[in-house]
Amino acid sequence: MLKIWRREGEQARQEVQLGQRHLREMESTFKWSLFTDVDTSLPEILKTTRLLSPGHRPAAEISQVCEATMQAFLKGPASISTKPPPTKDRGPSAPQGSSAESRRAKPVPWVEKYRPKCVDEVAFQEEVVAVLKKSLEGADLPNLLFYGPPGTGKTSTILAAARELYGPELFRQRVLELNASDERGIQVIREKVKTFAQLTVSGSRSDGKPCPPFKIVILDEADSMTSAAQAALRRTMEKESKTTRFCLICNYVSRIIEPLTSRCSKFRFKPLSDKIQHQRLLDISEKENVKINNEGIAYLVKVSEGDLRKAITFLQSATRLTGGQEVTEKVITEIAGVVPTGTITGIFYACQSGSFEKLEALVKDLIDEGHAATQLINQLHDVVVEKDDLTDKQKSIITEKLAEVDKCLADGADEHLQLISLCATVMQQLTQNVN
């Protein structure tokens, strides 16, 4: 190291000192050991110094480098980089064709393309929208707990509120979102979430609008977090209340421990009505030039089971499959994996015949055709409940068996055996009805 210093001379020593000072300032500002696992040898210090030196970059770009480094740390030490965020080159030296490429629209899933951009665009959740709008006016938010069926706008609502609070320039820096694809055990809560929550931020925006001096941590599908992770999060929510707000999103609020629910304002998201879903799908169809009639949209709403996100995904998949042709109920059935109505009717006919051979052959055909057993159970449940020729006792026995089979399938049981067992119970009840 001394030989290198002698060779670089006085200028190198000054750059090293300046680089070390920048590193100490950044570490002190962000309150974490930023470069613990990063090479801080002389070449790296010189590289960082030249990037952050006021003679090379203005203060605004130095701030961007610091913010980008902070975000990279949250993803892991290996991704830390002192490179600034890429900027659009609008000067005369920009290569030809770059403007055309920037104007070219990138393919985006319709679920993201038509996600609400502001709180006012959230549909059918009037109480939640009213409370959030009042909170946004004062640039303040409590800890939140959103729960309800999937596809009702829980994640979209908090993302829209965060965009209104911070604006596009600060959204990525002040919002940490962890969803089902991320590991969210106790180690993640202790390291990533706790580290992000401890960072302090300013209360100003470039457009002059009020900006809260806190960040938002979004924990999507929080009901899948381990009990230990939820317990660790409890203390973090209390300790970092001045710098961070938490939003927990789940389908089943009963799976969230009581100490967490008591620290949050709870909001129940109601299932979207068929009318709301029908209108939303109709609007998307018109904007995307999809050929589909009202009956097709009504069938799409039915097979999506109240999940608007699922319905939009089915619509986009069906549009790509047809290649510009009309989207029919048959296409939607294939895309959604729905068991055909004729197959459901055939199961009841086979059960009424009392022939176990026919029943076993039908179940084998169902599995060979690739139909999901859980989908079959859901459709059988709807048919059994609506059947008029079954007594309440028979319906209760069949429904109880449906629940038992569903639980066994979730635990990893064999589909063929479980469906045979289910159909045998249905056969027993139907033949008793005939006798």
N, C-alpha and C positions, 0 to 999 in steps of 0.2 A: 504493500500500500504506500509506503514512504517513497519507493522508487517512482511510483506513478505520480505522486504529488510533486516530486522534484521535476519530473518531465513536463507536467502541465504548467508548473510555475505559479506565479502570484494570481493570475486570473482564475486558474482552477480552484485555488484555495478560497477565493472570494465567492465563486459560484457554489462551492460545497457549503460554505457557511450560510449563504442565502437559501440554498435548498433545504438545509437542516432547519432553518428558522421557519420556512414555509410549512415543512412537515410538522413541526411542533405546534404551529398556529392551527393547522387543520385538525390535529389530534385533540388539541384543547377545545376547539370549537365544537367538534362532533362528539366529544366525551367518550371516545372509544379508541382502543389501540388500533389505529387504522392500518399500519404497515407492519404488524407483528409477524405475519407470515410472508411478507413481500421482500424481495431482494433490495436492500438499501446500500449496495456497494456503490463505489464512486461513479461508474457509468450510469447507474439508475438515478442517483442523486442529481447528476448533471442533466440527465434527460428531463427529470421532473422540474428542475430549476429553470431550464430553458422554456418549458411549457408554461410555467406559472410566472415567469419574470415579467414585471410591468413593461419592460422594454419590448417584449415580444407580443403580449396580449393585453387588451384593456381589462379594466376591473370587472366588467360584466362577464367576459369570457372566463376569467379566473373563477368567478362564482359558479359558472356552468360546469367547469371542470370539477370543482369541489362537490357540487350536487350529484354529478354523474358518478363520481367515485363513491359517494355515500350509498347511492342506489346499488352500485355493483357490489359493495360490501355485503348488503343484505342478501344478495344471491349467492355469496360465497367468496372466499379470498381469491380463488382462481380467476374470477371474472373482473377483478379490480383493474382499472385502466385509467391512465391520466389523459387519454385522448378526449377532446371536447366533443359534444354531440354534433353529428353531421349537420351542416347548414347548406341551404340551397345556393348554388352558384348562379347569380344573376348577372354577373359581369360579362364583358365581351369575350372573355376567354373560355366561356362555357362551351362544351362540345355541341356540335350541331345535332339536333334531334332530341336533346335533353328536355326541352320544353314540351315536346309532343309526348315523351314518355311520362312526364309528370302529370300531364293532363289525362293520360289514359287511365281509366278507372280500373282499379284492381278488383278482382272477384272477391266479394264479401258474402258470407252467409247471411241470408235474409233475417235471421234472428238478431244478428248484430246490426245490420243495416237499418232495420226499423225499430231498434231499441229506443225507448223514450230518451230524448236528449235533455229534457227539463222535467221538473216535478209536475207541471201542469199537464203534461202528455200522458201521465200515468192514469189508466182507465179503471173505473169501478172500485176505487179505494179512496172514497171521499174523506173519511176521517183521518187517514194517514197523511194524505196530501195537505189537508187543512193544518194539521199540527206542524208538518215540516215547513210549510210556507211561513208560518209565524216564526219558527226558529230561524229560518234563513233571513228574514227581515232584520233580526238582531244579530246575525252572524254568529249564532251559537247553536249547539246541539247537545242533547244529553246522550248518555249511553243508550243504545237502542237494541231491541230484540224483536226481529221480524219472524213471524211463524205463520204457516199456512200451507196449503197444497202446492205442489210444484207447478211452475208456469203461470203464476198469478202476479208476477212483477216485483218480487221481494228484492232481488239483486238489482234490477233495473232502477228501482226507486232510490236506493241509497247511492248508486253510481250517479244518477241524475242530480241528486242533492249535492253530492261532492263536487260535481262539475260546476254547479251554480255557486258554490261557496268559494272555490279556488280559481276557477277559470281554467282554460286549457293549458296555460303556461305553468301552473303550479300543481295541476292534478296528479301527474305521475310522481312528483316529488313528495307529496303529502298524503298519499293514499296507498296503503299496503293491503293487498287483497290476497287471501289464502283460500283456495277452494278444495274440492274433494280430490283433485289430482296432486295436491301437495301433502307431504308428510306433516301431520300436525300433532305429534306426540308431545310429551312434556319437554323434550330437548328443544324442539322448535319454539315453544312458548318461552322457555328460559333464555334462548339465544336470540333468534330472529325478531320475535315480537317485542320482547323486553328491550332489546337494543334500539329498535325503531322507535319505541314509545319514549325512550329517554332523550331523544334528540329534540332540541329546542328550535323553534321557528319564529320568524317575524310575523307581524300582523299587517303587512302592506301588500298591495297588488299594483301592477304597473298601470292598470286602467283607473286607479283611484277608488275602486269599490271597496267596501269593508271586507277584510279577510281575517278570519279568526286565527289567533295565535296557537292553534293546536292542529294535530294531524288526526287522520281517521284510519283505524284498523278494521277491515272487513273480514270476518270469519264466516265464510259461506259453508252451509251444511255443518253447522256447529254441533248438531246432535250426533255426528259420527266421531267427535273428539273423545278421547279417552277420559275417564273420570279424573285421573291424575293430572292431565293437561288442563282440564276445566278448573281444578283446584289451584293449580299454579297461576292460571289466568286471573283468578279472583284477587290475589294480592297485587298483581300488576295493574289491574283496573283502579284500585284504590290509590296506589302509590303514584301513578302517572296521570292522575285526573287533571292536572293543570296543563299538561302538554298533549294529551291524547284522548280521543273519544273512540269507543268500541261499538261496532255494530255486529251483533250475532244474528245469523240467518239460519233457520232450521225448518224442517217439516213437522217435527213432533216436539213441542215445547216440553213435554213430560220427560224428555231425555236430557234436559239441561238441569244441572244441579241448582237447588234452591238459592244458595249464596250468589249465584250469577244472575238469576232472574230477578232477585230483589234489588240488584244494582242497576237494572235497565228499565227503560220505559218500554212496555210490551205493546205490540201492535199486531192484531190478527188480520191477515190478508184473506179476504173472502174469495171463494171460487168464482171465477168469471162466468157470467151468465152466457147462455147460448147466443143471445142477441148481440152482446158485446163482441164475442168471438167471431160471429158471422160477419159483422160490420168491419172488423179489423181485417179479416181474411179477404173480404170483398175489396177493401181499399188497396191492399197489397197486390191483389190480382189485377186491378186496373192499372196500377203503376208499373207492374212488370209485364203487362200485356199477356196475361195468362188466360187461356180459353177454358172457362169453367162456369157451369150454370149454378143457380141457387141450390138445386138439389145436391149437386156435388159438394158445395161448401157445407151444406147441412150435414151430409154424411161425413165429411172431414171433421166437423165439430164433434160428431158423435163418437167416432173412433179414437179421437184424441183424449176423450174422457176429461174434459175441462182444462187440459194443459195447453195453453195457447202456444207456448214454445214448441211443443211437439207438433201441433197443427201446422205452424209455419214451416217447420222442417219437412213435414210430409208434403206440403204444397210445393216447396222448392224441389224436392226429390222427384215428385210426380211430373213436374214441368220439364225437368231434364230428361226424364225417361221418355216422355211423349215427343220431345223434340219439336215443340211448337204446335202439336195437335191438341185436340180437346182433352182435358183431364176428366176421365170418367170414374164412376164408382169402382169399376173393376180394377183400374190402375191404382186407385187409392187403397183398395183392399190388398193388393200385392205389395205396395210400398209399406203399409202399416203393419203387415204381418197378421192381419185379421183372419181368423178361421172362417171360411165361407159358411153362409147360413145353411146351405144344403148339407154340409158336413155335420153341423150341430143337430139338424133334423134327423140325419141318418143315425146318429148316436142314440137318440130317443127311440127310434124305430127298432134298432137292434136290441135295446134294453127291454122294450115291450114284447119282443118276440120270445124272450126267455131262452134264446140260444146263446150259450157261452162261446161256441165256435165263431159265430158271426161277430160277436162282441170283440173277441180277441183279434180277429182278422182286421176289424175296423180300427182298433187301437194301433195295431202294427202299421197300417197304412198311414195313420196320422203321424206317427213318429218318423216313418220313412220319407214323408213329404216335407218334413222339417218344421212342422208347426210347433210353436212354443207351448209347453204344458201350462205355464202360468196364464198365457193368453186364453187358452181353452177353458181354464178354471173360471176366469173372470166372465167369459161369455156364457158359460153354463149357469153361473150364478144368476145372471140377469134373466136368462130364460126360465129358470126354476121359479124365481120370485114372481114372474109375470104369468106363470101357467095357472089357468083356472081349474083344471081337472085334477089338481093335487090338493090334498088337505093341508092344513097348517102343520099338523104333526109330521107329515111326509116332507114338507118343505124344510122344517127345522132339522130333521134327520139328515137330509141330503146336504143342507147348508153346513151343518156341523162337520160332515165328512169332507166337504170342499175345503173348509178351514184347516182340517187336519192334514189333508194332502198338500195344501199350500205350504204349511209349516215344514213338512217332511222334505219337500222339494227345495225349500230354502236352506235346509240343513245338508243337502247334497244327496238325497235319496234317488234311486233309479226311477226314471220317468215312466218306463213301461210298466213296472210293477205298481206304481202309485196310480196310474191311470186305470189299470185293470181293477185295482181295489175300489176306485171311485165308481167306475161303471158297474161293478158288481153290486154296490150299494144302491145305485140308481135303479138297476134291474130289479132288485129285491123289492123296492118300494113301488115301482110301476106294476110289477106282476101282482103284488098284493092288492093294488087298486083295481086291477082287472078282475081278480078273484072275488 
